[in-house]
Amino acid sequence: MLFKGCCPFKNYCNLIVNCHVVNNFLGPNVNNNLYYSIDIFNKLNFTNMFAKAYELASKYTLPVINSLRFYDGTVSCGLGSFIIINDNGWILTVAHLLQSILKGDQDIAELKKIEAEISTIQNNPTLFAEQKRKKIRDLKRKINPKWITNHSMWWGSDEIKIETFHFHHEIDLAIGQIKNFNPQKMELYPSFKNPKSLPIGTSLCKLGFPFHEIKATFDNNTNAFKLDPGVLPVPRFPIEGIFTREARGGKTKDNKYDIKFIETSTPGLRGQSGGPVFDKDGNVWAIQSRTNHLALGFEPKIKKQGKEVTEIQFLNVGIAVHIESIIQFLDSFNISYNLSEN
């Protein structure tokens, strides 16, 4: 397919690559009245921009399954992402994925406290049976049926065990070290983007594990969760967008880190939290954190169940932890990592 006149892709090219790159492909007379073939797209690698980068990121991006059992016996599962960053087995993810661990520890402590009080009442010889029943009944009313009694995090493999984490909620980052890590099983570790050049408008890709239902049961005999058939393997899902803005929040309360995030023009999807945001060369720019919903100012009226209602329109944008905050966090724990040259 041929086009006559000045390059039909020139304006588009200028949004994505520097003019000198275009000139390298098209020659200095970009504006001349020449014929340009559609294979310009192939030369600029638009058709499979993130194919190689996705292949690289897939080698160090894994799913984390969070399984919770509640006091009422129900089981709930969540899904996120993490990356393995070096040959010492350090992993990086977002801090909010670990909230259930803290919540579970708090709930279990409350339950043990109530159980201890119940035991004291039962063994109190000064109380009549009816008094004991009333006091125990009152104590049990304090129990929240959604208190966590058991929790487990599965880090992409039965072999991966992580016992200790370091995290910071203000920048939403967490690290942990895999116990008895075997580096021979890893083909590649991520290269983090050098923060000296982060141009807004750059095309980026997020990787994680959305759109996959996780179900599990809890076996009282083994005191362990069991994933339902078909849950594994968990499929990856990439989504592209452009770097739109930076979000700055000053310093953390402990004055250790800069609170910085990047915004992307597409949402981070459930299951992508903790996963990498990378460029076409595979360099990691950020770690996906959450999604913000920006009101567009459009409020069309639609019919719902026979009634006219106002439908507020939003643009869902991804928010990811900025590479500068990531580097500060890793450096504070003397964690080694690869940094791109530019």
Secondary structure, DSSP 4 states (H G I P E B T S, - for coil): -EEEES-TTHHHHHHHS-HHHHHHHH-S-TTSSEEEETTHHHHTT-TTTTHHHHHHHTTTEEEEEEEEEETTS-EEEEEEEEEE-STT-EEEE-GGGGHHHHHHHHHHHHHHHHHHHHHHHHT-TTS-HHHHHHHHHHHHTT--TT-EEEEEEE-SSTT--EEEEEEETTTTEEEEEETT--GGG-S---EEPPTT---TT-EEEEEE--S----EEEETTTTEEEEPTT-PSPPPEEEEEEEEEEEEEEE-TTS-SEEEEEEESSPPPTT-TT-EEE-TT-EEEEEEEEEEEEE-S---EEEETTEEEE---EEEEEEEEEHHHHHHHHHHTT---EE---
